[in-house]
Amino acid sequence: MEGEIEADISKILFELSAAPPIKCKNPIPFSMLQMFVNSTFYSWDGDPLELMGTLGNADKMLAKAKANDFKQKYSGERVIHEIGPGNFNFAKTFVDEVGRDLEYRCHDFSDSAYSFSKEGLKPYSDVISFNKRNIKHFADEVKDDPMHLVMVEILDDTFTDFYTKQDGTEYMLFVQPQIRGDAVFPSRVKRGKMLEDEGDSSLATQKMMKGPGLERDYNAKEIIQLLDENNWEELRKVFPTFLKFLKYESREFVPVPLEQLPKLSWVGMPDGFNDCREKVMGYFRKQLDDIENAQVLHIPIDGINLLWKLKDRKKVHVDMFDYGYADPSERVGYMSTYNGQITAPVNFGLLKYAAEQMGYDVLLEKNRDFIKRNTGKDTIPLGYVQKAISHWGWDMDKVKEVFSRTFEKAVKMLDPDADCSKENIISYRIPREEFEKFMKVAIDRGAVPEGYKLSEGSYHMAVSKG
């Protein structure tokens, strides 16, 4: 699918040339841009999960570990909620492991991924259900008590503030997106009609043709103008491959004291939250004081708000699996992009502090430790192997080809029934000993520097009460 999308892009867009980029005139808060980009990415007419891999997209080890944890500690509970179920791999694996004497309720702000998963969910129709619901409204609309909630790689895509501190002044990150000056993108409606003319009558094509907007093209100048105007509604009418071509190289740190956040990011939270918010901002200030100038740290706004809204339930358990850091000294990029989607590392140190201030018991550990504790298997994601060899300069097709040939047996050591292929191989885990064998050979041949240390940023945070 990804290869087909790339081919389509080459047909739709333009022959690459040296056309200079066009840049936004006005800096945009990066938090606002991330929110728009990701909501557009995940609600496009095709299946967004075909464009990327996630922690739970193909591999079953995380879901099996959670299932074992549930059977040991929470077997009396009958309802599980998951926000952002993706392709429902985690949900189906959990049900297969635990059994069908429960209700597994999934929630997502968009039904795009669900539309492409319906067929595979038919055997689970008596157990797994779907609700179109935003994380911002989840706690207000779902009143279950006890509440047992799972989120797999969700917080890094949700509303996050980006901050740094220089010479005693607090700054919020703004960017001026740019795009190739000769870029031309079809509207979603036009793209749908183009595909229909080629004989494509798929669900995605039908949704595009029935979508909002006109059958037209948008050039680079129009895209940038719409960004400058914050005209998100019109931008959502453009076929979303334009997101992949946005660049964020022009960054600007704008003085925005943390005291202004209640007016900017915490609008609508009740007065009772004020004391907790002040403590969280105080802790975040200490984190900023401990970092180097210009290093960006993150405030996971939606994650903090969700925990606050759940805190008065008699019994709560939330499992968060995501990428991020526990200590600001862990140097991580301020964001990453994949086919246009923007992810922000989760500041688990801050989130843990916030949860403790709300009265929760908190366990923060690496995903690998969670899996090992609940399955007895020590594993490494192949995504980290990819990172270790990134300086080789291989393109993604080459990486997938080599990994499929090299690691398929290792994947099946953990899960003999794993349906791994060249296209999804990087989504899987392998035994740690297999990783170490590979790295020894790579180091011996000079492909990886001597003394290379794996940096694991995949965390599990369990938040409990009652």
Secondary structure, 3 states (H helix, E strand, C coil): CHHHHHHHHHHHCCCCCCCCEEECCCCEEHHHHHHHHHHHHHCCCCCHHHHCCCCCCCCCHHHHHHHHHHHHHCCCCCEEEEECCCCCHHHHHHHHHHCCCCEEEEEECCCHHHHCCHHHHHHHCCCEEEEECCHHHHHHHCCCCCEEEEEECCHHHCCCEEEEEECCEEEEEEECCEEECCCEEEEHHHHHHHHHHCCCCCHHHHHHHCCCCCCCEEEHHHHHHHHHCCCHHHHCCECHHHHHHCECCCEEEEECCHHHHHHHCCCCCCHHHHHHHHHHHHHHHHHHHCCCCCCCEEECHHHHHHHHHHCCCCCEEEEEEEEEECCCCCCCCCCEEECCEEECCEEHHHHHHHHHHCCCEEEEEEHHHHHHHHHCCCEEEHHHHHHHCHHHCCCHHHHHHHHHHHHHHHHHHHCCCCCCCCCCHHHCEEEHHHHHHHHHHHHHCCCCCCCCCCCCCEEEEEEEEC
